[in-house]
Amino acid sequence: MSPEIFKFAAFGRTVASILRDNPEWSSDTTQAIADAAANFGIPLEADPPMVAACQNCSWRGGIEHLQPIRDYSERVADGEPEPAGECPECGALAHVVEDAE
C-alpha cells in the first residue's frame, strides 16, 4: 500500500474518522489501513483541527465546512496565498488561519 492511498486524510478527515465513518468495512480491512498508516508514519488522529477564516465576512470554522472553489483560475492569481476553499456563508475565498486560538 502506498502513501498516496492516505491522501483521503486531507481536508480535515483523519484515518481514524474515515474508519469510524465506514463501519461496514471488515475488521481485517480497517486493521490493514491502520497498520499501513502506522508504517508510513501517518497518525490515526490528526493534530488539532485546521481553522479557516473568510476574507469577506466574519465566518470562521473548521476547514471541513468549506466548499470547493468554483472558477479557481479566475479567482486566484499566481503568487497569491493558496485558499483552503469557499466560505460556506458567503462564497468568498477562505484561508487557513495560522493561529487558530
N, C-alpha and C positions, 0 to 999 in steps of 0.2 A: 504494500500500500504506500503510495507516495504522499509527500506533504501537500500536494495540490488538492487532495481529497478533503483537506481540512479548511479550505477556503470558505466553506459554508459557515465557519465560526465568525466570519466577518459581520459587520453591521450590527454589533451588539448581541449576536447569538453565540453562545458558548457550546462547546461539545456537550457539556452536561445538560444544558437546556434542550438541545436537539434530541438527546437520548430520552429525556423526560417527556418531550412532546411526541414521541413515537413509541408508545407503549406496546404497539403491535409487533415491534421488532423482537426477534428471539433473543434470549439471554446470550447466546453464542455470538450473535451479531453485535450486540451492544458491548460485550466484553472485548471483541476483536477491535472495535472502534476505540474503546478506552485504552486498550493496550497499545495500539498504533499511535494514538495521541501522545501517550507517555514516552514511547520510543523516539518520537520526534521532538520531545520537549514542549509539547503544547499542553497548557494546563486545562484541566476539565472545567474549572471555574475561572472566569475572567477576572481581571483587575476590576476596580470599581467601574460602574457603568460610565460610558463616554457621554458627555453632555454637549448639546449643540445649542446655539442661540441664533435667532433670526436677526438679520441685519436691517429689517424693515419694521417689525413690530416687537412687542415685548415678550414673545413666546420664547421659552427656554425649556428644554426637556431632553430625555434620552434619545440617542440617535436612532433607536429602533422605531421611533414615531415619525421620522422624516419620510417624505415621499421621494420617489425617483425624480431626478432633474429632467424636466422637459426642455427641448430645444437647447441642449447643453452648449453646443458650439456658438450659438447666438448670444448666450448669457454669460459665458465665462471666457475672458480673454487670456491669451498666453501671458504667463508671469503673475497672474492673479492668484491669491491663495485658493487652494482647492476646496470647494464647498462640499459639505457632507450630504446635502440633499435639499429638498424643498421644504419650507416651513409648512406644517400641517394646518396652520391657522390662516396664513395669507398667501402662500405660494411663492414668497420671495426666497432667495438663497439663504441657507443657514450653514454656519461653520462650527466646527468643534471648538469648544471653549477649553483653553489650556488649564485654567484654574477654575475647576468646576465647583468650588466650595461656596 
